[in-house]
Amino acid sequence: MEIRICKDRVALGKSAAKETAQIIKTAIAEKGSARIALSTGASQFDTIKALVEEPGIKWECVEMFHLDEYVGLPETHGASFRKYLKERFVEKVGTLKAAHFVDGTKECIAHLTEEIRKAPIDVGLIGIGENAHIAFNDPPADFDTKEAYIIVNLNDRCKQQQMGEGWFATIDDVPKQAVSMTAYQIMQCKKIISCVPYPVKAEAVANTVKAKEVTNMIPATLLKTHPDFLLYVDGDSATGILGK
């Protein structure tokens, strides 16, 4: 695990975007295409904004996979992660080789599994939630399944985060379930970059970094076992590991 501490969320986003862009360019140069996995949520705003502004990426050679989506939530809803990625990423970069979205139905799982397992993901931008979830694998996360995507139940801490970020008016409005890329499938990415800014993420960052053992009660601890894991934090989210 490598930790990079940036002065603020904007600097974090720019640095992470440059790192990600270089991985994409290298993959395209070496094999003609690149495969990426993208997280969503407020913590990814600056990274995605900076990534679409990075020069020299042949986006027509890039295949994108989406991490998760609420069950039963239409794409027209403001909290839809398909809507999020289409507006903030796909429409900005233009033509992609392919974009694989989670539509929040059980039926989408077989197709996504088939597509994601055709070749490794070169880089996954994997956020860490306030409850230290990765994708929607809330604690206690299923570390045993070898499935690529599963239907998961969202815990109250996760729902509070979604409400706190402004996606839903009340906690009761947050869907109870989601289709999520599994912890196992996330770990198959060649490189994992986690962008985790904001004060509300300080506890999750501290718990992840300071935990002496991997535990499904702090799902992000699994990332520390990955051979190429890069954690980006800002001055706010790093307070728990800086002793402030």
PASEBA-1860 file (N, C-alpha, C; in nm, 3 decimals):
! residues 244
1> MEIRICKD> 0.084/-0.119/0.000/0.000/0.000/0.000/0.088/0.124/0.000 ~ 0.056/0.217/-0.088/0.120/0.349/-0.089/0.014/0.454/-0.056 ~ 0.046/0.547/0.031/-0.045/0.655/0.067/0.010/0.787/0.016 ~ -0.073/0.863/-0.054/-0.034/0.996/-0.099/-0.129/1.097/-0.037 ~ -0.073/1.191/0.034/-0.153/1.294/0.102/-0.144/1.424/0.023 ~ -0.258/1.471/-0.023/-0.265/1.595/-0.101/-0.322/1.707/-0.016 ~ -0.296/1.831/-0.055/-0.336/1.944/0.029/-0.487/1.962/0.036 ~ -0.558/1.928/-0.072/-0.703/1.942/-0.073/-0.762/1.848/-0.177
9> RVALGKSA> -0.896/1.845/-0.185/-0.964/1.751/-0.272/-0.934/1.776/-0.420 ~ -0.915/1.904/-0.458/-0.888/1.936/-0.598/-0.750/1.884/-0.638 ~ -0.651/1.909/-0.553/-0.516/1.858/-0.579/-0.516/1.706/-0.583 ~ -0.593/1.645/-0.495/-0.606/1.500/-0.494/-0.661/1.451/-0.628 ~ -0.768/1.512/-0.673/-0.830/1.471/-0.798/-0.735/1.482/-0.916 ~ -0.660/1.590/-0.922/-0.567/1.610/-1.033/-0.454/1.509/-1.030 ~ -0.400/1.483/-0.912/-0.291/1.387/-0.900/-0.336/1.246/-0.935 ~ -0.451/1.207/-0.882/-0.504/1.074/-0.910/-0.538/1.059/-1.058
17> AKETAQII> -0.590/1.165/-1.119/-0.625/1.160/-1.261/-0.501/1.141/-1.347 ~ -0.392/1.209/-1.313/-0.268/1.194/-1.389/-0.215/1.051/-1.378 ~ -0.221/0.997/-1.257/-0.177/0.859/-1.236/-0.262/0.762/-1.318 ~ -0.393/0.781/-1.313/-0.485/0.695/-1.386/-0.466/0.708/-1.536 ~ -0.450/0.831/-1.584/-0.431/0.856/-1.727/-0.308/0.785/-1.780 ~ -0.201/0.786/-1.701/-0.078/0.721/-1.745/-0.096/0.570/-1.756 ~ -0.170/0.513/-1.662/-0.198/0.369/-1.669/-0.278/0.336/-1.794 ~ -0.378/0.417/-1.822/-0.461/0.396/-1.941/-0.378/0.407/-2.068
25> KTAIAEKG> -0.296/0.511/-2.077/-0.213/0.531/-2.196/-0.114/0.416/-2.216 ~ -0.055/0.370/-2.107/0.040/0.259/-2.116/-0.029/0.132/-2.164 ~ -0.147/0.105/-2.110/-0.222/-0.015/-2.151/-0.256/-0.009/-2.299 ~ -0.298/0.107/-2.346/-0.334/0.123/-2.488/-0.210/0.105/-2.576 ~ -0.098/0.162/-2.532/0.026/0.150/-2.609/0.073/0.006/-2.618 ~ 0.052/-0.069/-2.509/0.102/-0.207/-2.503/0.011/-0.309/-2.569 ~ -0.121/-0.288/-2.559/-0.212/-0.391/-2.610/-0.330/-0.336/-2.690 ~ -0.329/-0.207/-2.716/-0.430/-0.149/-2.804/-0.559/-0.106/-2.737
33> SARIALST> -0.574/-0.136/-2.608/-0.696/-0.098/-2.538/-0.670/-0.096/-2.388 ~ -0.764/-0.038/-2.314/-0.755/-0.034/-2.168/-0.892/-0.061/-2.109 ~ -0.893/-0.121/-1.992/-1.018/-0.149/-1.922/-1.011/-0.087/-1.784 ~ -1.114/-0.010/-1.749/-1.116/0.062/-1.622/-1.247/0.037/-1.548 ~ -1.241/0.051/-1.416/-1.362/0.043/-1.332/-1.373/0.174/-1.256 ~ -1.492/0.231/-1.254/-1.513/0.362/-1.193/-1.612/0.358/-1.078 ~ -1.573/0.424/-0.969/-1.664/0.448/-0.857/-1.743/0.576/-0.883 ~ -1.842/0.598/-0.798/-1.922/0.719/-0.807/-1.930/0.783/-0.667
41> GASQFDTI> -2.026/0.872/-0.647/-2.038/0.940/-0.519/-1.964/1.072/-0.517 ~ -1.990/1.152/-0.415/-1.933/1.286/-0.406/-1.781/1.284/-0.399 ~ -1.724/1.182/-0.337/-1.579/1.178/-0.320/-1.503/1.163/-0.452 ~ -1.575/1.124/-0.558/-1.509/1.104/-0.687/-1.525/1.221/-0.783 ~ -1.596/1.324/-0.742/-1.622/1.438/-0.831/-1.494/1.494/-0.892 ~ -1.397/1.528/-0.808/-1.278/1.597/-0.855/-1.189/1.507/-0.938 ~ -1.181/1.381/-0.903/-1.099/1.287/-0.980/-1.156/1.266/-1.118 ~ -1.285/1.242/-1.128/-1.346/1.220/-1.259/-1.339/1.347/-1.344
49> KALVEEPG> -1.363/1.462/-1.283/-1.353/1.588/-1.357/-1.213/1.606/-1.415 ~ -1.112/1.579/-1.334/-0.975/1.594/-1.381/-0.939/1.488/-1.485 ~ -0.992/1.367/-1.469/-0.960/1.259/-1.562/-1.011/1.290/-1.703 ~ -1.133/1.341/-1.713/-1.186/1.369/-1.847/-1.113/1.486/-1.913 ~ -1.041/1.564/-1.833/-0.965/1.677/-1.887/-0.821/1.641/-1.920 ~ -0.779/1.520/-1.884/-0.642/1.477/-1.913/-0.623/1.466/-2.065 ~ -0.516/1.525/-2.118/-0.494/1.520/-2.263/-0.433/1.388/-2.309 ~ -0.457/1.357/-2.433/-0.386/1.246/-2.496/-0.440/1.107/-2.473
57> IKWECVEM> -0.556/1.094/-2.408/-0.614/0.961/-2.387/-0.701/0.925/-2.507 ~ -0.677/0.810/-2.566/-0.759/0.761/-2.677/-0.881/0.690/-2.619 ~ -0.982/0.768/-2.586/-1.097/0.713/-2.516/-1.172/0.608/-2.598 ~ -1.157/0.614/-2.730/-1.223/0.514/-2.814/-1.161/0.376/-2.794 ~ -1.050/0.369/-2.722/-0.984/0.242/-2.693/-1.009/0.197/-2.549 ~ -1.095/0.267/-2.479/-1.116/0.241/-2.336/-1.252/0.176/-2.311 ~ -1.249/0.070/-2.233/-1.372/0.000/-2.193/-1.394/0.028/-2.044 ~ -1.513/0.078/-2.011/-1.542/0.119/-1.874/-1.643/0.026/-1.808
65> FHLDEYVG> -1.614/-0.010/-1.683/-1.707/-0.087/-1.602/-1.751/-0.004/-1.482 ~ -1.875/-0.022/-1.446/-1.943/0.053/-1.342/-1.950/-0.039/-1.218 ~ -1.930/0.016/-1.100/-1.922/-0.066/-0.979/-2.056/-0.111/-0.923 ~ -2.153/-0.020/-0.916/-2.275/-0.054/-0.842/-2.392/0.037/-0.878 ~ -2.510/-0.009/-0.842/-2.632/0.070/-0.864/-2.741/0.019/-0.771 ~ -2.825/0.112/-0.728/-2.937/0.077/-0.641/-3.039/-0.011/-0.714 ~ -3.095/-0.105/-0.642/-3.202/-0.188/-0.696/-3.330/-0.106/-0.702 ~ -3.395/-0.108/-0.818/-3.525/-0.044/-0.833/-3.523/0.106/-0.853
73> LPETHGAS> -3.405/0.167/-0.868/-3.397/0.312/-0.885/-3.387/0.344/-1.034 ~ -3.480/0.423/-1.088/-3.473/0.454/-1.232/-3.354/0.544/-1.263 ~ -3.305/0.533/-1.384/-3.190/0.613/-1.426/-3.219/0.762/-1.421 ~ -3.346/0.799/-1.429/-3.383/0.941/-1.426/-3.371/1.003/-1.287 ~ -3.359/0.920/-1.183/-3.347/0.971/-1.046/-3.211/1.038/-1.028 ~ -3.207/1.145/-0.953/-3.083/1.220/-0.932/-2.973/1.141/-0.866 ~ -3.008/1.034/-0.794/-2.909/0.952/-0.725/-2.859/0.835/-0.808 ~ -2.913/0.817/-0.928/-2.872/0.704/-1.011/-2.725/0.716/-1.049
81> FRKYLKER> -2.651/0.610/-1.027/-2.508/0.612/-1.062/-2.486/0.596/-1.212 ~ -2.582/0.539/-1.283/-2.573/0.538/-1.429/-2.583/0.682/-1.480 ~ -2.678/0.757/-1.427/-2.694/0.897/-1.464/-2.566/0.975/-1.431 ~ -2.513/0.951/-1.312/-2.390/1.017/-1.265/-2.278/0.997/-1.366 ~ -2.251/0.871/-1.404/-2.138/0.842/-1.491/-2.162/0.889/-1.635 ~ -2.284/0.881/-1.680/-2.311/0.928/-1.815/-2.291/1.079/-1.825 ~ -2.338/1.153/-1.724/-2.327/1.298/-1.728/-2.186/1.347/-1.699 ~ -2.118/1.285/-1.605/-1.987/1.335/-1.561/-1.869/1.273/-1.633
89> FVEKVGTL> -1.892/1.158/-1.696/-1.781/1.090/-1.762/-1.807/1.060/-1.909 ~ -1.904/0.977/-1.938/-1.924/0.928/-2.074/-1.949/1.043/-2.171 ~ -2.040/1.133/-2.136/-2.073/1.244/-2.226/-1.957/1.342/-2.242 ~ -1.865/1.343/-2.148/-1.750/1.434/-2.153/-1.639/1.380/-2.242 ~ -1.617/1.248/-2.239/-1.505/1.192/-2.314/-1.544/1.151/-2.455 ~ -1.672/1.144/-2.482/-1.715/1.105/-2.616/-1.721/0.955/-2.632 ~ -1.675/0.906/-2.747/-1.688/0.764/-2.779/-1.593/0.678/-2.698 ~ -1.649/0.579/-2.630/-1.571/0.477/-2.561/-1.577/0.347/-2.641
97> KAAHFVDG> -1.481/0.260/-2.619/-1.487/0.129/-2.681/-1.612/0.057/-2.633 ~ -1.642/0.071/-2.504/-1.763/0.014/-2.446/-1.784/0.072/-2.308 ~ -1.910/0.079/-2.266/-1.944/0.122/-2.131/-2.043/0.021/-2.074 ~ -2.004/-0.044/-1.966/-2.086/-0.149/-1.906/-2.146/-0.096/-1.776 ~ -2.276/-0.070/-1.779/-2.344/-0.013/-1.663/-2.420/-0.119/-1.584 ~ -2.421/-0.101/-1.453/-2.505/-0.181/-1.365/-2.644/-0.117/-1.365 ~ -2.747/-0.191/-1.403/-2.880/-0.130/-1.411/-2.965/-0.156/-1.286 ~ -2.906/-0.222/-1.186/-2.980/-0.242/-1.062/-3.075/-0.360/-1.063
105> TKECIAHL> -3.064/-0.445/-1.165/-3.150/-0.564/-1.171/-3.067/-0.690/-1.159 ~ -3.129/-0.795/-1.113/-3.061/-0.925/-1.102/-3.020/-0.975/-1.240 ~ -3.101/-0.939/-1.340/-3.077/-0.988/-1.475/-2.948/-0.934/-1.536 ~ -2.901/-0.820/-1.488/-2.780/-0.760/-1.547/-2.654/-0.833/-1.503 ~ -2.661/-0.910/-1.396/-2.541/-0.968/-1.336/-2.471/-1.065/-1.430 ~ -2.544/-1.150/-1.498/-2.482/-1.249/-1.587/-2.406/-1.181/-1.700 ~ -2.465/-1.080/-1.759/-2.399/-1.008/-1.870/-2.274/-0.937/-1.822 ~ -2.285/-0.868/-1.708/-2.168/-0.797/-1.654/-2.056/-0.894/-1.620
113> TEEIRKAP> -2.092/-1.008/-1.563/-1.992/-1.109/-1.528/-1.919/-1.158/-1.651 ~ -1.995/-1.186/-1.755/-1.934/-1.234/-1.880/-1.836/-1.131/-1.936 ~ -1.877/-1.005/-1.935/-1.793/-0.901/-1.994/-1.669/-0.870/-1.910 ~ -1.685/-0.860/-1.779/-1.572/-0.819/-1.696/-1.466/-0.928/-1.690 ~ -1.504/-1.052/-1.711/-1.409/-1.162/-1.701/-1.344/-1.201/-1.833 ~ -1.366/-1.120/-1.935/-1.300/-1.145/-2.063/-1.152/-1.109/-2.057 ~ -1.118/-1.012/-1.971/-0.979/-0.966/-1.958/-0.967/-0.888/-1.828 ~ -0.846/-0.874/-1.774/-0.829/-0.800/-1.649/-0.863/-0.652/-1.662
121> IDVGLIGI> -0.902/-0.592/-1.551/-0.921/-0.447/-1.543/-0.784/-0.386/-1.515 ~ -0.742/-0.291/-1.599/-0.610/-0.231/-1.584/-0.601/-0.143/-1.460 ~ -0.707/-0.067/-1.434/-0.707/0.019/-1.315/-0.850/0.037/-1.265 ~ -0.867/0.022/-1.135/-0.996/0.045/-1.072/-0.988/0.165/-0.980 ~ -1.074/0.262/-1.002/-1.087/0.375/-0.910/-1.193/0.334/-0.808 ~ -1.147/0.292/-0.693/-1.234/0.229/-0.593/-1.245/0.319/-0.471 ~ -1.359/0.383/-0.454/-1.380/0.470/-0.339/-1.394/0.390/-0.210 ~ -1.382/0.459/-0.099/-1.404/0.400/0.033/-1.512/0.480/0.104
129> GENAHIAF> -1.615/0.412/0.148/-1.728/0.481/0.209/-1.703/0.521/0.353 ~ -1.795/0.595/0.410/-1.783/0.637/0.550/-1.782/0.518/0.644 ~ -1.844/0.409/0.603/-1.841/0.286/0.683/-1.732/0.191/0.635 ~ -1.640/0.245/0.553/-1.526/0.170/0.497/-1.569/0.066/0.394 ~ -1.691/0.081/0.338/-1.729/-0.013/0.232/-1.648/0.014/0.106 ~ -1.637/-0.088/0.022/-1.581/-0.075/-0.112/-1.690/-0.121/-0.207 ~ -1.718/-0.037/-0.309/-1.843/-0.049/-0.384/-1.954/-0.045/-0.277 ~ -2.056/-0.130/-0.290/-2.161/-0.132/-0.187/-2.147/-0.254/-0.097
137> NDPPADFD> -2.025/-0.299/-0.079/-2.000/-0.412/0.011/-1.987/-0.358/0.153 ~ -2.102/-0.335/0.216/-2.106/-0.283/0.352/-2.062/-0.390/0.451 ~ -2.013/-0.348/0.568/-1.980/-0.447/0.672/-2.107/-0.512/0.728 ~ -2.102/-0.641/0.754/-1.993/-0.735/0.727/-1.992/-0.778/0.580 ~ -1.889/-0.738/0.508/-1.882/-0.765/0.364/-1.855/-0.913/0.337 ~ -1.906/-0.958/0.224/-1.885/-1.098/0.184/-1.749/-1.108/0.116 ~ -1.649/-1.159/0.188/-1.516/-1.178/0.132/-1.500/-1.317/0.071 ~ -1.600/-1.402/0.084/-1.586/-1.540/0.041/-1.635/-1.566/-0.101
145> TKEAYIIV> -1.740/-1.495/-0.143/-1.796/-1.521/-0.275/-1.695/-1.491/-0.385 ~ -1.698/-1.573/-0.489/-1.614/-1.551/-0.607/-1.697/-1.500/-0.724 ~ -1.823/-1.464/-0.695/-1.906/-1.403/-0.798/-1.849/-1.266/-0.834 ~ -1.887/-1.214/-0.950/-1.839/-1.083/-0.994/-1.927/-0.971/-0.940 ~ -2.058/-0.992/-0.945/-2.156/-0.895/-0.896/-2.260/-0.970/-0.815 ~ -2.308/-0.909/-0.708/-2.411/-0.969/-0.624/-2.510/-0.861/-0.579 ~ -2.626/-0.905/-0.533/-2.721/-0.813/-0.470/-2.688/-0.805/-0.322 ~ -2.675/-0.683/-0.270/-2.636/-0.663/-0.130/-2.741/-0.579/-0.058
153> NLNDRCKQ> -2.746/-0.593/0.073/-2.830/-0.508/0.157/-2.747/-0.391/0.208 ~ -2.804/-0.271/0.204/-2.732/-0.152/0.249/-2.758/-0.130/0.397 ~ -2.652/-0.106/0.474/-2.673/-0.083/0.616/-2.704/0.064/0.643 ~ -2.741/0.094/0.766/-2.787/0.229/0.799/-2.678/0.334/0.783 ~ -2.554/0.300/0.815/-2.445/0.396/0.800/-2.427/0.433/0.654 ~ -2.440/0.336/0.566/-2.432/0.361/0.422/-2.547/0.451/0.377 ~ -2.666/0.421/0.425/-2.782/0.503/0.387/-2.767/0.646/0.436 ~ -2.712/0.662/0.557/-2.690/0.795/0.611/-2.594/0.874/0.522
161> QQMGEGWF> -2.491/0.806/0.472/-2.396/0.874/0.383/-2.466/0.922/0.256 ~ -2.547/0.837/0.197/-2.616/0.875/0.073/-2.708/0.995/0.096 ~ -2.773/0.997/0.211/-2.859/1.111/0.245/-2.773/1.234/0.273 ~ -2.663/1.216/0.346/-2.576/1.327/0.381/-2.513/1.393/0.260 ~ -2.488/1.316/0.156/-2.431/1.372/0.034/-2.536/1.441/-0.053 ~ -2.662/1.432/-0.011/-2.768/1.504/-0.081/-2.838/1.427/-0.191 ~ -2.813/1.297/-0.199/-2.876/1.219/-0.306/-3.022/1.186/-0.274 ~ -3.055/1.180/-0.144/-3.191/1.148/-0.101/-3.232/1.243/0.011
169> ATIDDVPK> -3.362/1.270/0.020/-3.413/1.365/0.121/-3.413/1.305/0.261 ~ -3.447/1.178/0.272/-3.451/1.111/0.402/-3.388/0.973/0.390 ~ -3.354/0.915/0.502/-3.293/0.782/0.499/-3.391/0.677/0.448 ~ -3.520/0.701/0.469/-3.620/0.606/0.421/-3.633/0.607/0.269 ~ -3.582/0.714/0.206/-3.587/0.722/0.060/-3.476/0.641/-0.006 ~ -3.373/0.607/0.071/-3.261/0.532/0.015/-3.303/0.387/-0.009 ~ -3.281/0.335/-0.128/-3.316/0.194/-0.152/-3.247/0.101/-0.053 ~ -3.312/-0.009/-0.025/-3.258/-0.104/0.074/-3.151/-0.195/0.017
177> QAVSMTAY> -3.148/-0.209/-0.117/-3.054/-0.301/-0.179/-2.985/-0.237/-0.299 ~ -2.875/-0.300/-0.340/-2.803/-0.256/-0.458/-2.739/-0.377/-0.525 ~ -2.708/-0.363/-0.652/-2.623/-0.459/-0.721/-2.481/-0.404/-0.713 ~ -2.390/-0.483/-0.662/-2.253/-0.435/-0.639/-2.148/-0.530/-0.693 ~ -2.041/-0.474/-0.748/-1.924/-0.554/-0.777/-1.874/-0.610/-0.643 ~ -1.834/-0.734/-0.640/-1.792/-0.798/-0.516/-1.650/-0.755/-0.477 ~ -1.620/-0.778/-0.351/-1.484/-0.751/-0.303/-1.383/-0.835/-0.382 ~ -1.418/-0.960/-0.408/-1.329/-1.047/-0.486/-1.299/-0.988/-0.623
185> QIMQCKKI> -1.404/-0.943/-0.693/-1.384/-0.892/-0.828/-1.303/-0.762/-0.827 ~ -1.327/-0.677/-0.728/-1.248/-0.555/-0.715/-1.099/-0.588/-0.703 ~ -1.069/-0.691/-0.628/-0.929/-0.728/-0.605/-0.862/-0.786/-0.729 ~ -0.937/-0.814/-0.834/-0.879/-0.864/-0.958/-0.823/-0.753/-1.045 ~ -0.851/-0.626/-1.011/-0.794/-0.514/-1.087/-0.641/-0.520/-1.079 ~ -0.573/-0.489/-1.188/-0.427/-0.488/-1.186/-0.374/-0.382/-1.090 ~ -0.436/-0.265/-1.091/-0.399/-0.158/-0.998/-0.527/-0.100/-0.939 ~ -0.524/-0.069/-0.811/-0.638/-0.006/-0.744/-0.595/0.131/-0.692
193> ISCVPYPV> -0.670/0.232/-0.729/-0.648/0.368/-0.680/-0.773/0.411/-0.604 ~ -0.757/0.443/-0.477/-0.870/0.487/-0.396/-0.855/0.636/-0.364 ~ -0.952/0.714/-0.407/-0.954/0.858/-0.383/-1.053/0.885/-0.271 ~ -1.002/0.932/-0.156/-1.086/0.941/-0.037/-1.067/1.076/0.032 ~ -1.126/1.183/-0.022/-1.118/1.314/0.042/-1.232/1.338/0.142 ~ -1.229/1.456/0.206/-1.334/1.509/0.295/-1.319/1.465/0.441 ~ -1.357/1.553/0.532/-1.350/1.521/0.676/-1.433/1.399/0.715 ~ -1.547/1.379/0.649/-1.635/1.268/0.687/-1.573/1.130/0.658
201> KAEAVANT> -1.465/1.129/0.582/-1.398/1.002/0.551/-1.279/0.975/0.642 ~ -1.249/1.067/0.733/-1.130/1.051/0.818/-1.135/0.925/0.903 ~ -1.252/0.894/0.959/-1.265/0.775/1.041/-1.240/0.649/0.960 ~ -1.300/0.643/0.841/-1.283/0.525/0.756/-1.138/0.508/0.713 ~ -1.073/0.619/0.680/-0.932/0.613/0.641/-0.847/0.561/0.758 ~ -0.869/0.619/0.875/-0.792/0.577/0.993/-0.815/0.430/1.025 ~ -0.940/0.388/1.022/-0.972/0.248/1.053/-0.906/0.153/0.952 ~ -0.908/0.194/0.827/-0.849/0.111/0.721/-0.698/0.100/0.737
209> VKAKEVTN> -0.634/0.213/0.754/-0.488/0.216/0.759/-0.435/0.153/0.887 ~ -0.500/0.180/0.999/-0.448/0.136/1.129/-0.485/-0.007/1.167 ~ -0.583/-0.064/1.099/-0.623/-0.201/1.132/-0.506/-0.297/1.114 ~ -0.482/-0.380/1.212/-0.370/-0.474/1.206/-0.405/-0.599/1.126 ~ -0.532/-0.626/1.109/-0.575/-0.744/1.036/-0.681/-0.707/0.934 ~ -0.693/-0.789/0.832/-0.801/-0.774/0.735/-0.930/-0.821/0.798 ~ -1.034/-0.739/0.790/-1.162/-0.776/0.849/-1.277/-0.729/0.762 ~ -1.378/-0.813/0.748/-1.495/-0.773/0.668/-1.582/-0.670/0.739
217> MIPATLLK> -1.548/-0.639/0.866/-1.617/-0.530/0.934/-1.558/-0.394/0.896 ~ -1.439/-0.396/0.837/-1.378/-0.277/0.776/-1.338/-0.321/0.636 ~ -1.434/-0.327/0.544/-1.409/-0.389/0.414/-1.286/-0.336/0.340 ~ -1.256/-0.208/0.354/-1.143/-0.150/0.281/-1.009/-0.207/0.325 ~ -1.003/-0.274/0.440/-0.877/-0.336/0.480/-0.831/-0.441/0.380 ~ -0.925/-0.498/0.306/-0.888/-0.598/0.205/-0.798/-0.537/0.099 ~ -0.818/-0.410/0.069/-0.738/-0.343/-0.035/-0.590/-0.345/0.001 ~ -0.557/-0.347/0.129/-0.417/-0.344/0.170/-0.343/-0.472/0.132
225> THPDFLLY> -0.416/-0.577/0.098/-0.352/-0.701/0.056/-0.326/-0.703/-0.095 ~ -0.373/-0.602/-0.165/-0.352/-0.596/-0.310/-0.207/-0.559/-0.338 ~ -0.145/-0.619/-0.439/-0.004/-0.591/-0.466/0.025/-0.452/-0.521 ~ -0.078/-0.382/-0.568/-0.056/-0.248/-0.625/-0.173/-0.157/-0.588 ~ -0.176/-0.117/-0.462/-0.285/-0.035/-0.407/-0.232/0.102/-0.370 ~ -0.294/0.206/-0.425/-0.255/0.344/-0.400/-0.373/0.419/-0.337 ~ -0.352/0.470/-0.217/-0.456/0.542/-0.143/-0.427/0.691/-0.146 ~ -0.521/0.768/-0.201/-0.512/0.913/-0.204/-0.603/0.972/-0.096
233> VDGDSATG> -0.547/1.057/-0.011/-0.625/1.129/0.088/-0.589/1.277/0.082 ~ -0.675/1.360/0.139/-0.643/1.503/0.149/-0.618/1.538/0.295 ~ -0.591/1.665/0.320/-0.560/1.707/0.456/-0.671/1.679/0.554 ~ -0.795/1.681/0.506/-0.909/1.655/0.593/-0.926/1.507/0.624 ~ -0.919/1.423/0.523/-0.944/1.280/0.546/-0.824/1.212/0.611 ~ -0.709/1.279/0.608/-0.587/1.219/0.664/-0.567/1.247/0.812 ~ -0.657/1.323/0.874/-0.633/1.366/1.013/-0.614/1.249/1.108 ~ -0.686/1.141/1.085/-0.677/1.026/1.175/-0.549/0.946/1.163
241> ILGK> -0.477/0.965/1.052/-0.350/0.894/1.036/-0.231/0.985/1.056 ~ -0.258/1.114/1.068/-0.151/1.211/1.094/-0.141/1.249/1.240 ~ -0.236/1.201/1.319/-0.234/1.229/1.462/-0.280/1.367/1.498 ~ -0.358/1.432/1.408/-0.407/1.566/1.436/-0.532/1.558/1.522
END
